Amino acid sequence: MNRYQAQVKQTEDSYVTTMANVQKFEAERHYFLKCVNLQEASQSMITRGLIEWRIGHENPTDFFLKAIQAAELAAEVAKELGTKMILDSFLYYLDSLYASAVMGVPFSDALKRIAHLPEAELTHPNELKTRIVQLLDAHYFLLVENGEVPVSWSELKGWLAKKRGFKLYIETFHSYARIIETSHNGDLSVAQKSILDAEKLYGKRPSGPHVGSNWGGVPIFNEEIVDIRLAAVIRKAEEIGGSGFGPLESIHRWRW
């Protein structure tokens, strides 16, 4: 079994196991564990789709649709369990929204409710790094959803600039934002350069909580999958720019 086959088996096994657990915990009324397993099932299918996308063996659409379905179910359960459950698992839901964006599938209301954090949370982050990364991802999503830089970004960027370890995150947001901004004025060459910048930044992040998957078993690094956030940004930029803008060139561009 080669590395690709091992990664595929890992994601498939995870999906089958977690979906079986969902039925078990539903019957036992363990709704917290049901939610956790739905989230993990969703992430398994997101990761499987990203692997296939990068390697090109298979159309990732079906995997992404399974991920979105699991995330929607998880979001409904999380809503009943309360805010803490949503915040602790925020990134699972964002990945499914990005998958929706790249495929042109309408955003689920259940997932959008989670993605739209209150204004106070967008600009005044908790000191925990996981919470800060969630806020960054919330801004990435607002950029994709609305096609413009969120007003709250300036304040968050000022706060992050005073902290250590977030320079790469800030640069990543700026590269995404430039792609969107150039789509408004039709500057294709600048957009293409900005995509190259974003790809280089992605390459500097070998793996991480919001840019790749690296759980037990065979590690899956960013060089083996696509940047689903960049893919969503490219899709939005082409929508804004219209027929005369693009197609943009990137391994991270949706082509199905």
Sequence and secondary structure as in RCSB ss.txt:
>XXXX:A:sequence
MNRYQAQVKQTEDSYVTTMANVQKFEAERHYFLKCVNLQEASQSMITRGLIEWRIGHENPTDFFLKAIQAAELAA
EVAKELGTKMILDSFLYYLDSLYASAVMGVPFSDALKRIAHLPEAELTHPNELKTRIVQLLDAHYFLLVENGEVP
VSWSELKGWLAKKRGFKLYIETFHSYARIIETSHNGDLSVAQKSILDAEKLYGKRPSGPHVGSNWGGVPIFNEEI
VDIRLAAVIRKAEEIGGSGFGPLESIHRWRW
>XXXX:A:secstr
  HHHHHHHHHHHHHHHHHHHHHHHHHHT HHHHHHHHHHHHHHHHHHHHHHHHHTSS  HHHHHHHHHHHHHHH
HHHHHH HHHHHHTHHHHHHHHHHHHHHT    HHHHHHHS  HHHHHS  SSHHHHHHHHHHHHHHHHHHSS  
TTHHHHHHHHHTSTT HHHHHHHHHHHHHHHHHHHT HHHHHHHHHHHHHHHHT  S TTT B  SSS B GGGS
  HHHHHHHHHHHHHH TTS     TTS   
